[in-house]
Amino acid sequence: MAIKKAINTTMEDIEHKLNLILARLDRLEARISKMAPEEGMTQGMTQVEVAKFLGVSVNYFKQHVRHQIPHKQADRKIIFSRSDVLAWLHGNKEGSAA
């Protein structure tokens, strides 16, 4: 009985955390939809800008996200296109809902 309760609590915690993540993605999607195309949809973004846009720390972005989004490197600067960031964000939201 205690094991079943521990498993249920763990599943409830996982479900709660997943719902928090999905809610955060919904808020990001709402922010994106309010952006006008002239706000630089093809403009390059730095790692700091992308991390801020996604609402994560720069350190987390560099360790866990950066390599999942196509980017270019100019000298020592890594540049992301806004359209690639949006495509990645949209694709990950669909993947997490499945």
C-alpha positions, 0 to 999 in steps of 0.5 A: 500500500505504501509503495502504491501511494509513493508511486501515485504521489510521484506520478502526480508530481510529474503530472503537475510539473508537466502542466507547469511546463505546458503552461509556460510554453502557452505563455511563450506562444502567446507572447510570440503571437503578439509579435509583429513580423517587422520586429525582426523575425529574421534578425539574428539573436545571441545566446543571451537573447534566446535564453531571455526569450525562452525564459531560461538562464543563459547557463541552462540554455548553453548546456541543454538547449543551444545544440538543439537549435540551428545556429551559425558561428561568426568569429566567437559569436553564436547567432540564432535566427528568430525563425529557427528559435520559433520553429524549435519552440513550436516543435518541442511544444508539439512533442511534449503534448504527445 
